[in-house]
Every structure is written in C-alpha cells, then in structure tokens.
Amino acid sequence: MTSGIIEIWAGILGLAYLAGAGLYFEMISTRKRSHVSASHGFGHHTRPQPLKIRHSR
C-alpha cells in the first residue's frame, strides 16, 4: 500500500470515529433529559399538540 492510500484510510477511519463518538454522546444527552420523546435525536422536535377546547352548550 502506498502512503496515499494509507492516508485516505486513516482519514475515513478518523471521520467514522468522530461520527460514532457524536452519536454516542447524542444518545447519552437524550437519556439525561427529563422529557424524552418517542422520536429524538438530531434535531427532531415534537410538534405542539392543538388545544382541545370544550364548547359549553
């Protein structure tokens, strides 16, 4: 293997390591929250539910 190929693989593995570490810490931070929703992670936000108004008759 030439040094160029080794550098490419080192870069790919380094990026994969950083991505894995980011996912790991994202999962830990969502567990620490008190209001964990069903869909969480990477900017998913729950939609606000419309208020149910009782009409008096």
mmCIF entry with sequence, helices, sheets and N, C-alpha, C, O atoms, coordinates in Angstrom:
data_MODEL
# 
_entry.id   MODEL 
# 
_entity.id                         1 
_entity.type                       polymer 
_entity.pdbx_number_of_molecules   1 
# 
_entity_poly.entity_id                      1 
_entity_poly.type                           'polypeptide(L)' 
_entity_poly.nstd_linkage                   no 
_entity_poly.nstd_monomer                   no 
_entity_poly.pdbx_seq_one_letter_code       MTSGIIEIWAGILGLAYLAGAGLYFEMISTRKRSHVSASHGFGHHTRPQPLKIRHSR 
_entity_poly.pdbx_seq_one_letter_code_can   MTSGIIEIWAGILGLAYLAGAGLYFEMISTRKRSHVSASHGFGHHTRPQPLKIRHSR 
_entity_poly.pdbx_strand_id                 A 
# 
loop_
_entity_poly_seq.entity_id 
_entity_poly_seq.num 
_entity_poly_seq.mon_id 
_entity_poly_seq.hetero 
1 1  MET n 
1 2  THR n 
1 3  SER n 
1 4  GLY n 
1 5  ILE n 
1 6  ILE n 
1 7  GLU n 
1 8  ILE n 
1 9  TRP n 
1 10 ALA n 
1 11 GLY n 
1 12 ILE n 
1 13 LEU n 
1 14 GLY n 
1 15 LEU n 
1 16 ALA n 
1 17 TYR n 
1 18 LEU n 
1 19 ALA n 
1 20 GLY n 
1 21 ALA n 
1 22 GLY n 
1 23 LEU n 
1 24 TYR n 
1 25 PHE n 
1 26 GLU n 
1 27 MET n 
1 28 ILE n 
1 29 SER n 
1 30 THR n 
1 31 ARG n 
1 32 LYS n 
1 33 ARG n 
1 34 SER n 
1 35 HIS n 
1 36 VAL n 
1 37 SER n 
1 38 ALA n 
1 39 SER n 
1 40 HIS n 
1 41 GLY n 
1 42 PHE n 
1 43 GLY n 
1 44 HIS n 
1 45 HIS n 
1 46 THR n 
1 47 ARG n 
1 48 PRO n 
1 49 GLN n 
1 50 PRO n 
1 51 LEU n 
1 52 LYS n 
1 53 ILE n 
1 54 ARG n 
1 55 HIS n 
1 56 SER n 
1 57 ARG n 
# 
_struct_asym.id          A 
_struct_asym.entity_id   1 
# 
_struct_conf.conf_type_id            HELX_P 
_struct_conf.id                      HELX_P1 
_struct_conf.pdbx_PDB_helix_id       AA1 
_struct_conf.beg_label_comp_id       SER 
_struct_conf.beg_label_asym_id       A 
_struct_conf.beg_label_seq_id        3 
_struct_conf.pdbx_beg_PDB_ins_code   ? 
_struct_conf.end_label_comp_id       LYS 
_struct_conf.end_label_asym_id       A 
_struct_conf.end_label_seq_id        32 
_struct_conf.pdbx_end_PDB_ins_code   ? 
_struct_conf.beg_auth_comp_id        SER 
_struct_conf.beg_auth_asym_id        A 
_struct_conf.beg_auth_seq_id         3 
_struct_conf.end_auth_comp_id        LYS 
_struct_conf.end_auth_asym_id        A 
_struct_conf.end_auth_seq_id         32 
_struct_conf.pdbx_PDB_helix_class    1 
_struct_conf.details                 ? 
_struct_conf.pdbx_PDB_helix_length   30 
# 
_struct_conf_type.id          HELX_P 
_struct_conf_type.criteria    ? 
_struct_conf_type.reference   ? 
# 
loop_
_atom_site.group_PDB 
_atom_site.id 
_atom_site.type_symbol 
_atom_site.label_atom_id 
_atom_site.label_alt_id 
_atom_site.label_comp_id 
_atom_site.label_asym_id 
_atom_site.label_entity_id 
_atom_site.label_seq_id 
_atom_site.pdbx_PDB_ins_code 
_atom_site.Cartn_x 
_atom_site.Cartn_y 
_atom_site.Cartn_z 
_atom_site.occupancy 
_atom_site.B_iso_or_equiv 
_atom_site.pdbx_formal_charge 
_atom_site.auth_seq_id 
_atom_site.auth_comp_id 
_atom_site.auth_asym_id 
_atom_site.auth_atom_id 
_atom_site.pdbx_PDB_model_num 
ATOM 1   N N  . MET A 1 1  ? 0.850   -1.188 0.000  1.00 0.00 ? 1  MET A N  1 
ATOM 2   C CA . MET A 1 1  ? 0.000   0.000  0.000  1.00 0.00 ? 1  MET A CA 1 
ATOM 3   C C  . MET A 1 1  ? 0.892   1.247  0.000  1.00 0.00 ? 1  MET A C  1 
ATOM 4   O O  . MET A 1 1  ? 1.906   1.317  0.693  1.00 0.00 ? 1  MET A O  1 
ATOM 5   N N  . THR A 1 2  ? 0.484   2.190  -0.778 1.00 0.00 ? 2  THR A N  1 
ATOM 6   C CA . THR A 1 2  ? 1.264   3.421  -0.810 1.00 0.00 ? 2  THR A CA 1 
ATOM 7   C C  . THR A 1 2  ? 0.841   4.331  0.335  1.00 0.00 ? 2  THR A C  1 
ATOM 8   O O  . THR A 1 2  ? -0.179  4.103  0.985  1.00 0.00 ? 2  THR A O  1 
ATOM 9   N N  . SER A 1 3  ? 1.624   5.340  0.566  1.00 0.00 ? 3  SER A N  1 
ATOM 10  C CA . SER A 1 3  ? 1.320   6.249  1.679  1.00 0.00 ? 3  SER A CA 1 
ATOM 11  C C  . SER A 1 3  ? 0.035   7.039  1.417  1.00 0.00 ? 3  SER A C  1 
ATOM 12  O O  . SER A 1 3  ? -0.653  7.436  2.358  1.00 0.00 ? 3  SER A O  1 
ATOM 13  N N  . GLY A 1 4  ? -0.285  7.265  0.155  1.00 0.00 ? 4  GLY A N  1 
ATOM 14  C CA . GLY A 1 4  ? -1.520  7.979  -0.172 1.00 0.00 ? 4  GLY A CA 1 
ATOM 15  C C  . GLY A 1 4  ? -2.754  7.194  0.230  1.00 0.00 ? 4  GLY A C  1 
ATOM 16  O O  . GLY A 1 4  ? -3.701  7.758  0.778  1.00 0.00 ? 4  GLY A O  1 
ATOM 17  N N  . ILE A 1 5  ? -2.751  5.902  -0.038 1.00 0.00 ? 5  ILE A N  1 
ATOM 18  C CA . ILE A 1 5  ? -3.886  5.056  0.314  1.00 0.00 ? 5  ILE A CA 1 
ATOM 19  C C  . ILE A 1 5  ? -4.021  4.962  1.836  1.00 0.00 ? 5  ILE A C  1 
ATOM 20  O O  . ILE A 1 5  ? -5.127  4.988  2.376  1.00 0.00 ? 5  ILE A O  1 
ATOM 21  N N  . ILE A 1 6  ? -2.882  4.855  2.513  1.00 0.00 ? 6  ILE A N  1 
ATOM 22  C CA . ILE A 1 6  ? -2.906  4.795  3.982  1.00 0.00 ? 6  ILE A CA 1 
ATOM 23  C C  . ILE A 1 6  ? -3.479  6.080  4.555  1.00 0.00 ? 6  ILE A C  1 
ATOM 24  O O  . ILE A 1 6  ? -4.247  6.041  5.516  1.00 0.00 ? 6  ILE A O  1 
ATOM 25  N N  . GLU A 1 7  ? -3.114  7.220  3.976  1.00 0.00 ? 7  GLU A N  1 
ATOM 26  C CA . GLU A 1 7  ? -3.666  8.493  4.447  1.00 0.00 ? 7  GLU A CA 1 
ATOM 27  C C  . GLU A 1 7  ? -5.164  8.585  4.207  1.00 0.00 ? 7  GLU A C  1 
ATOM 28  O O  . GLU A 1 7  ? -5.897  9.111  5.045  1.00 0.00 ? 7  GLU A O  1 
ATOM 29  N N  . ILE A 1 8  ? -5.623  8.079  3.074  1.00 0.00 ? 8  ILE A N  1 
ATOM 30  C CA . ILE A 1 8  ? -7.065  8.091  2.779  1.00 0.00 ? 8  ILE A CA 1 
ATOM 31  C C  . ILE A 1 8  ? -7.810  7.232  3.788  1.00 0.00 ? 8  ILE A C  1 
ATOM 32  O O  . ILE A 1 8  ? -8.826  7.660  4.337  1.00 0.00 ? 8  ILE A O  1 
ATOM 33  N N  . TRP A 1 9  ? -7.310  6.007  4.040  1.00 0.00 ? 9  TRP A N  1 
ATOM 34  C CA . TRP A 1 9  ? -7.970  5.132  5.005  1.00 0.00 ? 9  TRP A CA 1 
ATOM 35  C C  . TRP A 1 9  ? -7.927  5.707  6.418  1.00 0.00 ? 9  TRP A C  1 
ATOM 36  O O  . TRP A 1 9  ? -8.886  5.561  7.176  1.00 0.00 ? 9  TRP A O  1 
ATOM 37  N N  . ALA A 1 10 ? -6.836  6.352  6.771  1.00 0.00 ? 10 ALA A N  1 
ATOM 38  C CA . ALA A 1 10 ? -6.744  6.990  8.090  1.00 0.00 ? 10 ALA A CA 1 
ATOM 39  C C  . ALA A 1 10 ? -7.780  8.109  8.207  1.00 0.00 ? 10 ALA A C  1 
ATOM 40  O O  . ALA A 1 10 ? -8.396  8.278  9.260  1.00 0.00 ? 10 ALA A O  1 
ATOM 41  N N  . GLY A 1 11 ? -7.970  8.862  7.143  1.00 0.00 ? 11 GLY A N  1 
ATOM 42  C CA . GLY A 1 11 ? -8.986  9.916  7.148  1.00 0.00 ? 11 GLY A CA 1 
ATOM 43  C C  . GLY A 1 11 ? -10.394 9.357  7.258  1.00 0.00 ? 11 GLY A C  1 
ATOM 44  O O  . GLY A 1 11 ? -11.217 9.879  8.011  1.00 0.00 ? 11 GLY A O  1 
ATOM 45  N N  . ILE A 1 12 ? -10.676 8.290  6.506  1.00 0.00 ? 12 ILE A N  1 
ATOM 46  C CA . ILE A 1 12 ? -12.004 7.670  6.556  1.00 0.00 ? 12 ILE A CA 1 
ATOM 47  C C  . ILE A 1 12 ? -12.282 7.109  7.951  1.00 0.00 ? 12 ILE A C  1 
ATOM 48  O O  . ILE A 1 12 ? -13.367 7.310  8.497  1.00 0.00 ? 12 ILE A O  1 
ATOM 49  N N  . LEU A 1 13 ? -11.304 6.408  8.527  1.00 0.00 ? 13 LEU A N  1 
ATOM 50  C CA . LEU A 1 13 ? -11.487 5.841  9.863  1.00 0.00 ? 13 LEU A CA 1 
ATOM 51  C C  . LEU A 1 13 ? -11.600 6.933  10.925 1.00 0.00 ? 13 LEU A C  1 
ATOM 52  O O  . LEU A 1 13 ? -12.347 6.779  11.891 1.00 0.00 ? 13 LEU A O  1 
ATOM 53  N N  . GLY A 1 14 ? -10.873 8.023  10.755 1.00 0.00 ? 14 GLY A N  1 
ATOM 54  C CA . GLY A 1 14 ? -10.966 9.141  11.684 1.00 0.00 ? 14 GLY A CA 1 
ATOM 55  C C  . GLY A 1 14 ? -12.353 9.780  11.647 1.00 0.00 ? 14 GLY A C  1 
ATOM 56  O O  . GLY A 1 14 ? -12.923 10.096 12.692 1.00 0.00 ? 14 GLY A O  1 
ATOM 57  N N  . LEU A 1 15 ? -12.891 9.969  10.447 1.00 0.00 ? 15 LEU A N  1 
ATOM 58  C CA . LEU A 1 15 ? -14.235 10.530 10.327 1.00 0.00 ? 15 LEU A CA 1 
ATOM 59  C C  . LEU A 1 15 ? -15.291 9.574  10.895 1.00 0.00 ? 15 LEU A C  1 
ATOM 60  O O  . LEU A 1 15 ? -16.254 10.009 11.526 1.00 0.00 ? 15 LEU A O  1 
ATOM 61  N N  . ALA A 1 16 ? -15.103 8.279  10.667 1.00 0.00 ? 16 ALA A N  1 
ATOM 62  C CA . ALA A 1 16 ? -16.038 7.304  11.228 1.00 0.00 ? 16 ALA A CA 1 
ATOM 63  C C  . ALA A 1 16 ? -15.992 7.316  12.753 1.00 0.00 ? 16 ALA A C  1 
ATOM 64  O O  . ALA A 1 16 ? -17.024 7.187  13.412 1.00 0.00 ? 16 ALA A O  1 
ATOM 65  N N  . TYR A 1 17 ? -14.799 7.471  13.306 1.00 0.00 ? 17 TYR A N  1 
ATOM 66  C CA . TYR A 1 17 ? -14.648 7.546  14.764 1.00 0.00 ? 17 TYR A CA 1 
ATOM 67  C C  . TYR A 1 17 ? -15.357 8.780  15.313 1.00 0.00 ? 17 TYR A C  1 
ATOM 68  O O  . TYR A 1 17 ? -16.064 8.696  16.317 1.00 0.00 ? 17 TYR A O  1 
ATOM 69  N N  . LEU A 1 18 ? -15.171 9.920  14.659 1.00 0.00 ? 18 LEU A N  1 
ATOM 70  C CA . LEU A 1 18 ? -15.835 11.144 15.112 1.00 0.00 ? 18 LEU A CA 1 
ATOM 71  C C  . LEU A 1 18 ? -17.356 11.037 15.001 1.00 0.00 ? 18 LEU A C  1 
ATOM 72  O O  . LEU A 1 18 ? -18.074 11.505 15.883 1.00 0.00 ? 18 LEU A O  1 
ATOM 73  N N  . ALA A 1 19 ? -17.842 10.432 13.939 1.00 0.00 ? 19 ALA A N  1 
ATOM 74  C CA . ALA A 1 19 ? -19.284 10.248 13.774 1.00 0.00 ? 19 ALA A CA 1 
ATOM 75  C C  . ALA A 1 19 ? -19.834 9.323  14.860 1.00 0.00 ? 19 ALA A C  1 
ATOM 76  O O  . ALA A 1 19 ? -20.898 9.586  15.420 1.00 0.00 ? 19 ALA A O  1 
ATOM 77  N N  . GLY A 1 20 ? -19.122 8.255  15.154 1.00 0.00 ? 20 GLY A N  1 
ATOM 78  C CA . GLY A 1 20 ? -19.557 7.332  16.202 1.00 0.00 ? 20 GLY A CA 1 
ATOM 79  C C  . GLY A 1 20 ? -19.563 7.983  17.572 1.00 0.00 ? 20 GLY A C  1 
ATOM 80  O O  . GLY A 1 20 ? -20.479 7.769  18.367 1.00 0.00 ? 20 GLY A O  1 
ATOM 81  N N  . ALA A 1 21 ? -18.538 8.780  17.848 1.00 0.00 ? 21 ALA A N  1 
ATOM 82  C CA . ALA A 1 21 ? -18.489 9.484  19.130 1.00 0.00 ? 21 ALA A CA 1 
ATOM 83  C C  . ALA A 1 21 ? -19.622 10.499 19.230 1.00 0.00 ? 21 ALA A C  1 
ATOM 84  O O  . ALA A 1 21 ? -20.213 10.664 20.297 1.00 0.00 ? 21 ALA A O  1 
ATOM 85  N N  . GLY A 1 22 ? -19.929 11.177 18.132 1.00 0.00 ? 22 GLY A N  1 
ATOM 86  C CA . GLY A 1 22 ? -21.039 12.125 18.132 1.00 0.00 ? 22 GLY A CA 1 
ATOM 87  C C  . GLY A 1 22 ? -22.368 11.443 18.396 1.00 0.00 ? 22 GLY A C  1 
ATOM 88  O O  . GLY A 1 22 ? -23.187 11.947 19.165 1.00 0.00 ? 22 GLY A O  1 
ATOM 89  N N  . LEU A 1 23 ? -22.586 10.300 17.763 1.00 0.00 ? 23 LEU A N  1 
ATOM 90  C CA . LEU A 1 23 ? -23.824 9.550  18.002 1.00 0.00 ? 23 LEU A CA 1 
ATOM 91  C C  . LEU A 1 23 ? -23.906 9.068  19.442 1.00 0.00 ? 23 LEU A C  1 
ATOM 92  O O  . LEU A 1 23 ? -24.977 9.104  20.048 1.00 0.00 ? 23 LEU A O  1 
ATOM 93  N N  . TYR A 1 24 ? -22.798 8.621  19.991 1.00 0.00 ? 24 TYR A N  1 
ATOM 94  C CA . TYR A 1 24 ? -22.764 8.127  21.362 1.00 0.00 ? 24 TYR A CA 1 
ATOM 95  C C  . TYR A 1 24 ? -23.149 9.230  22.342 1.00 0.00 ? 24 TYR A C  1 
ATOM 96  O O  . TYR A 1 24 ? -23.991 9.024  23.216 1.00 0.00 ? 24 TYR A O  1 
ATOM 97  N N  . PHE A 1 25 ? -22.530 10.404 22.195 1.00 0.00 ? 25 PHE A N  1 
ATOM 98  C CA . PHE A 1 25 ? -22.820 11.490 23.118 1.00 0.00 ? 25 PHE A CA 1 
ATOM 99  C C  . PHE A 1 25 ? -24.213 12.066 22.896 1.00 0.00 ? 25 PHE A C  1 
ATOM 100 O O  . PHE A 1 25 ? -24.821 12.578 23.836 1.00 0.00 ? 25 PHE A O  1 
ATOM 101 N N  . GLU A 1 26 ? -24.733 11.992 21.669 1.00 0.00 ? 26 GLU A N  1 
ATOM 102 C CA . GLU A 1 26 ? -26.109 12.415 21.405 1.00 0.00 ? 26 GLU A CA 1 
ATOM 103 C C  . GLU A 1 26 ? -27.089 11.500 22.146 1.00 0.00 ? 26 GLU A C  1 
ATOM 104 O O  . GLU A 1 26 ? -28.068 11.975 22.722 1.00 0.00 ? 26 GLU A O  1 
ATOM 105 N N  . MET A 1 27 ? -26.827 10.190 22.132 1.00 0.00 ? 27 MET A N  1 
ATOM 106 C CA . MET A 1 27 ? -27.710 9.255  22.817 1.00 0.00 ? 27 MET A CA 1 
ATOM 107 C C  . MET A 1 27 ? -27.640 9.452  24.331 1.00 0.00 ? 27 MET A C  1 
ATOM 108 O O  . MET A 1 27 ? -28.660 9.351  25.013 1.00 0.00 ? 27 MET A O  1 
ATOM 109 N N  . ILE A 1 28 ? -26.461 9.730  24.858 1.00 0.00 ? 28 ILE A N  1 
ATOM 110 C CA . ILE A 1 28 ? -26.329 9.954  26.299 1.00 0.00 ? 28 ILE A CA 1 
ATOM 111 C C  . ILE A 1 28 ? -27.076 11.220 26.712 1.00 0.00 ? 28 ILE A C  1 
ATOM 112 O O  . ILE A 1 28 ? -27.737 11.245 27.750 1.00 0.00 ? 28 ILE A O  1 
ATOM 113 N N  . SER A 1 29 ? -26.969 12.276 25.892 1.00 0.00 ? 29 SER A N  1 
ATOM 114 C CA . SER A 1 29 ? -27.625 13.534 26.258 1.00 0.00 ? 29 SER A CA 1 
ATOM 115 C C  . SER A 1 29 ? -29.148 13.400 26.215 1.00 0.00 ? 29 SER A C  1 
ATOM 116 O O  . SER A 1 29 ? -29.838 14.050 27.000 1.00 0.00 ? 29 SER A O  1 
ATOM 117 N N  . THR A 1 30 ? -29.690 12.567 25.312 1.00 0.00 ? 30 THR A N  1 
ATOM 118 C CA . THR A 1 30 ? -31.143 12.400 25.267 1.00 0.00 ? 30 THR A CA 1 
ATOM 119 C C  . THR A 1 30 ? -31.638 11.584 26.461 1.00 0.00 ? 30 THR A C  1 
ATOM 120 O O  . THR A 1 30 ? -32.772 11.767 26.905 1.00 0.00 ? 30 THR A O  1 
ATOM 121 N N  . ARG A 1 31 ? -30.809 10.691 26.980 1.00 0.00 ? 31 ARG A N  1 
ATOM 122 C CA . ARG A 1 31 ? -31.215 9.911  28.161 1.00 0.00 ? 31 ARG A CA 1 
ATOM 123 C C  . ARG A 1 31 ? -31.269 10.781 29.410 1.00 0.00 ? 31 ARG A C  1 
ATOM 124 O O  . ARG A 1 31 ? -32.059 10.514 30.315 1.00 0.00 ? 31 ARG A O  1 
ATOM 125 N N  . LYS A 1 32 ? -30.434 11.821 29.468 1.00 0.00 ? 32 LYS A N  1 
ATOM 126 C CA . LYS A 1 32 ? -30.393 12.680 30.645 1.00 0.00 ? 32 LYS A CA 1 
ATOM 127 C C  . LYS A 1 32 ? -31.561 13.647 30.703 1.00 0.00 ? 32 LYS A C  1 
ATOM 128 O O  . LYS A 1 32 ? -31.871 14.180 31.768 1.00 0.00 ? 32 LYS A O  1 
ATOM 129 N N  . ARG A 1 33 ? -32.214 13.882 29.573 1.00 0.00 ? 33 ARG A N  1 
ATOM 130 C CA . ARG A 1 33 ? -33.345 14.807 29.565 1.00 0.00 ? 33 ARG A CA 1 
ATOM 131 C C  . ARG A 1 33 ? -34.520 14.196 30.306 1.00 0.00 ? 33 ARG A C  1 
ATOM 132 O O  . ARG A 1 33 ? -34.722 12.982 30.277 1.00 0.00 ? 33 ARG A O  1 
ATOM 133 N N  . SER A 1 34 ? -35.285 15.037 30.962 1.00 0.00 ? 34 SER A N  1 
ATOM 134 C CA . SER A 1 34 ? -36.420 14.526 31.736 1.00 0.00 ? 34 SER A CA 1 
ATOM 135 C C  . SER A 1 34 ? -37.608 14.210 30.849 1.00 0.00 ? 34 SER A C  1 
ATOM 136 O O  . SER A 1 34 ? -38.416 13.351 31.201 1.00 0.00 ? 34 SER A O  1 
ATOM 137 N N  . HIS A 1 35 ? -37.742 14.870 29.718 1.00 0.00 ? 35 HIS A N  1 
ATOM 138 C CA . HIS A 1 35 ? -38.881 14.654 28.827 1.00 0.00 ? 35 HIS A CA 1 
ATOM 139 C C  . HIS A 1 35 ? -38.400 14.092 27.498 1.00 0.00 ? 35 HIS A C  1 
ATOM 140 O O  . HIS A 1 35 ? -38.324 14.812 26.503 1.00 0.00 ? 35 HIS A O  1 
ATOM 141 N N  . VAL A 1 36 ? -38.080 12.814 27.486 1.00 0.00 ? 36 VAL A N  1 
ATOM 142 C CA . VAL A 1 36 ? -37.609 12.169 26.275 1.00 0.00 ? 36 VAL A CA 1 
ATOM 143 C C  . VAL A 1 36 ? -38.828 11.770 25.456 1.00 0.00 ? 36 VAL A C  1 
ATOM 144 O O  . VAL A 1 36 ? -39.715 11.070 25.947 1.00 0.00 ? 36 VAL A O  1 
ATOM 145 N N  . SER A 1 37 ? -38.866 12.214 24.222 1.00 0.00 ? 37 SER A N  1 
ATOM 146 C CA . SER A 1 37 ? -39.997 11.893 23.358 1.00 0.00 ? 37 SER A CA 1 
ATOM 147 C C  . SER A 1 37 ? -39.733 10.596 22.605 1.00 0.00 ? 37 SER A C  1 
ATOM 148 O O  . SER A 1 37 ? -38.641 10.034 22.684 1.00 0.00 ? 37 SER A O  1 
ATOM 149 N N  . ALA A 1 38 ? -40.729 10.130 21.882 1.00 0.00 ? 38 ALA A N  1 
ATOM 150 C CA . ALA A 1 38 ? -40.581 8.888  21.137 1.00 0.00 ? 38 ALA A CA 1 
ATOM 151 C C  . ALA A 1 38 ? -39.592 9.049  19.990 1.00 0.00 ? 38 ALA A C  1 
ATOM 152 O O  . ALA A 1 38 ? -38.831 8.125  19.701 1.00 0.00 ? 38 ALA A O  1 
ATOM 153 N N  . SER A 1 39 ? -39.590 10.201 19.336 1.00 0.00 ? 39 SER A N  1 
ATOM 154 C CA . SER A 1 39 ? -38.630 10.458 18.273 1.00 0.00 ? 39 SER A CA 1 
ATOM 155 C C  . SER A 1 39 ? -37.647 11.506 18.770 1.00 0.00 ? 39 SER A C  1 
ATOM 156 O O  . SER A 1 39 ? -38.015 12.661 18.982 1.00 0.00 ? 39 SER A O  1 
ATOM 157 N N  . HIS A 1 40 ? -36.411 11.104 18.953 1.00 0.00 ? 40 HIS A N  1 
ATOM 158 C CA . HIS A 1 40 ? -35.425 12.019 19.481 1.00 0.00 ? 40 HIS A CA 1 
ATOM 159 C C  . HIS A 1 40 ? -34.132 11.899 18.690 1.00 0.00 ? 40 HIS A C  1 
ATOM 160 O O  . HIS A 1 40 ? -33.913 10.928 17.965 1.00 0.00 ? 40 HIS A O  1 
ATOM 161 N N  . GLY A 1 41 ? -33.304 12.883 18.843 1.00 0.00 ? 41 GLY A N  1 
ATOM 162 C CA . GLY A 1 41 ? -32.006 12.864 18.202 1.00 0.00 ? 41 GLY A CA 1 
ATOM 163 C C  . GLY A 1 41 ? -31.955 13.679 16.929 1.00 0.00 ? 41 GLY A C  1 
ATOM 164 O O  . GLY A 1 41 ? -32.914 13.696 16.157 1.00 0.00 ? 41 GLY A O  1 
ATOM 165 N N  . PHE A 1 42 ? -30.866 14.337 16.713 1.00 0.00 ? 42 PHE A N  1 
ATOM 166 C CA . PHE A 1 42 ? -30.571 15.099 15.512 1.00 0.00 ? 42 PHE A CA 1 
ATOM 167 C C  . PHE A 1 42 ? -31.649 16.104 15.158 1.00 0.00 ? 42 PHE A C  1 
ATOM 168 O O  . PHE A 1 42 ? -32.091 16.180 14.012 1.00 0.00 ? 42 PHE A O  1 
ATOM 169 N N  . GLY A 1 43 ? -32.069 16.878 16.155 1.00 0.00 ? 43 GLY A N  1 
ATOM 170 C CA . GLY A 1 43 ? -32.965 17.997 15.891 1.00 0.00 ? 43 GLY A CA 1 
ATOM 171 C C  . GLY A 1 43 ? -34.421 17.652 15.707 1.00 0.00 ? 43 GLY A C  1 
ATOM 172 O O  . GLY A 1 43 ? -35.202 18.506 15.289 1.00 0.00 ? 43 GLY A O  1 
ATOM 173 N N  . HIS A 1 44 ? -34.817 16.421 16.007 1.00 0.00 ? 44 HIS A N  1 
ATOM 174 C CA . HIS A 1 44 ? -36.234 16.107 15.918 1.00 0.00 ? 44 HIS A CA 1 
ATOM 175 C C  . HIS A 1 44 ? -36.956 16.751 17.091 1.00 0.00 ? 44 HIS A C  1 
ATOM 176 O O  . HIS A 1 44 ? -36.575 16.570 18.247 1.00 0.00 ? 44 HIS A O  1 
ATOM 177 N N  . HIS A 1 45 ? -37.985 17.492 16.782 1.00 0.00 ? 45 HIS A N  1 
ATOM 178 C CA . HIS A 1 45 ? -38.761 18.146 17.823 1.00 0.00 ? 45 HIS A CA 1 
ATOM 179 C C  . HIS A 1 45 ? -40.201 17.656 17.746 1.00 0.00 ? 45 HIS A C  1 
ATOM 180 O O  . HIS A 1 45 ? -40.728 17.409 16.661 1.00 0.00 ? 45 HIS A O  1 
ATOM 181 N N  . THR A 1 46 ? -40.818 17.521 18.884 1.00 0.00 ? 46 THR A N  1 
ATOM 182 C CA . THR A 1 46 ? -42.207 17.117 18.880 1.00 0.00 ? 46 THR A CA 1 
ATOM 183 C C  . THR A 1 46 ? -43.061 18.296 18.440 1.00 0.00 ? 46 THR A C  1 
ATOM 184 O O  . THR A 1 46 ? -42.784 19.447 18.778 1.00 0.00 ? 46 THR A O  1 
ATOM 185 N N  . ARG A 1 47 ? -44.086 17.992 17.694 1.00 0.00 ? 47 ARG A N  1 
ATOM 186 C CA . ARG A 1 47 ? -44.995 19.036 17.255 1.00 0.00 ? 47 ARG A CA 1 
ATOM 187 C C  . ARG A 1 47 ? -45.912 19.410 18.408 1.00 0.00 ? 47 ARG A C  1 
ATOM 188 O O  . ARG A 1 47 ? -46.364 18.542 19.154 1.00 0.00 ? 47 ARG A O  1 
ATOM 189 N N  . PRO A 1 48 ? -46.186 20.694 18.555 1.00 0.00 ? 48 PRO A N  1 
ATOM 190 C CA . PRO A 1 48 ? -47.121 21.075 19.619 1.00 0.00 ? 48 PRO A CA 1 
ATOM 191 C C  . PRO A 1 48 ? -48.527 20.571 19.297 1.00 0.00 ? 48 PRO A C  1 
ATOM 192 O O  . PRO A 1 48 ? -49.023 20.729 18.181 1.00 0.00 ? 48 PRO A O  1 
ATOM 193 N N  . GLN A 1 49 ? -49.141 19.973 20.283 1.00 0.00 ? 49 GLN A N  1 
ATOM 194 C CA . GLN A 1 49 ? -50.477 19.432 20.094 1.00 0.00 ? 49 GLN A CA 1 
ATOM 195 C C  . GLN A 1 49 ? -51.499 20.560 20.149 1.00 0.00 ? 49 GLN A C  1 
ATOM 196 O O  . GLN A 1 49 ? -51.383 21.456 20.985 1.00 0.00 ? 49 GLN A O  1 
ATOM 197 N N  . PRO A 1 50 ? -52.503 20.529 19.267 1.00 0.00 ? 50 PRO A N  1 
ATOM 198 C CA . PRO A 1 50 ? -53.535 21.578 19.331 1.00 0.00 ? 50 PRO A CA 1 
ATOM 199 C C  . PRO A 1 50 ? -54.348 21.445 20.620 1.00 0.00 ? 50 PRO A C  1 
ATOM 200 O O  . PRO A 1 50 ? -54.615 20.341 21.093 1.00 0.00 ? 50 PRO A O  1 
ATOM 201 N N  . LEU A 1 51 ? -54.726 22.576 21.167 1.00 0.00 ? 51 LEU A N  1 
ATOM 202 C CA . LEU A 1 51 ? -55.504 22.585 22.392 1.00 0.00 ? 51 LEU A CA 1 
ATOM 203 C C  . LEU A 1 51 ? -56.934 22.145 22.116 1.00 0.00 ? 51 LEU A C  1 
ATOM 204 O O  . LEU A 1 51 ? -57.555 22.587 21.149 1.00 0.00 ? 51 LEU A O  1 
ATOM 205 N N  . LYS A 1 52 ? -57.442 21.283 22.963 1.00 0.00 ? 52 LYS A N  1 
ATOM 206 C CA . LYS A 1 52 ? -58.818 20.849 22.833 1.00 0.00 ? 52 LYS A CA 1 
ATOM 207 C C  . LYS A 1 52 ? -59.702 21.809 23.641 1.00 0.00 ? 52 LYS A C  1 
ATOM 208 O O  . LYS A 1 52 ? -59.540 21.951 24.853 1.00 0.00 ? 52 LYS A O  1 
ATOM 209 N N  . ILE A 1 53 ? -60.614 22.446 22.961 1.00 0.00 ? 53 ILE A N  1 
ATOM 210 C CA . ILE A 1 53 ? -61.465 23.438 23.609 1.00 0.00 ? 53 ILE A CA 1 
ATOM 211 C C  . ILE A 1 53 ? -62.856 22.840 23.810 1.00 0.00 ? 53 ILE A C  1 
ATOM 212 O O  . ILE A 1 53 ? -63.480 22.343 22.872 1.00 0.00 ? 53 ILE A O  1 
ATOM 213 N N  . ARG A 1 54 ? -63.309 22.899 25.020 1.00 0.00 ? 54 ARG A N  1 
ATOM 214 C CA . ARG A 1 54 ? -64.674 22.419 25.301 1.00 0.00 ? 54 ARG A CA 1 
ATOM 215 C C  . ARG A 1 54 ? -65.650 23.559 25.056 1.00 0.00 ? 54 ARG A C  1 
ATOM 216 O O  . ARG A 1 54 ? -65.495 24.658 25.588 1.00 0.00 ? 54 ARG A O  1 
ATOM 217 N N  . HIS A 1 55 ? -66.640 23.279 24.254 1.00 0.00 ? 55 HIS A N  1 
ATOM 218 C CA . HIS A 1 55 ? -67.664 24.280 23.992 1.00 0.00 ? 55 HIS A CA 1 
ATOM 219 C C  . HIS A 1 55 ? -68.816 24.050 24.955 1.00 0.00 ? 55 HIS A C  1 
ATOM 220 O O  . HIS A 1 55 ? -69.381 22.958 25.014 1.00 0.00 ? 55 HIS A O  1 
ATOM 221 N N  . SER A 1 56 ? -69.154 25.071 25.696 1.00 0.00 ? 56 SER A N  1 
ATOM 222 C CA . SER A 1 56 ? -70.291 24.939 26.608 1.00 0.00 ? 56 SER A CA 1 
ATOM 223 C C  . SER A 1 56 ? -71.578 25.181 25.847 1.00 0.00 ? 56 SER A C  1 
ATOM 224 O O  . SER A 1 56 ? -71.678 26.125 25.063 1.00 0.00 ? 56 SER A O  1 
ATOM 225 N N  . ARG A 1 57 ? -72.557 24.330 26.079 1.00 0.00 ? 57 ARG A N  1 
ATOM 226 C CA . ARG A 1 57 ? -73.821 24.441 25.342 1.00 0.00 ? 57 ARG A CA 1 
ATOM 227 C C  . ARG A 1 57 ? -74.942 24.818 26.277 1.00 0.00 ? 57 ARG A C  1 
ATOM 228 O O  . ARG A 1 57 ? -76.086 24.960 25.844 1.00 0.00 ? 57 ARG A O  1 
# 
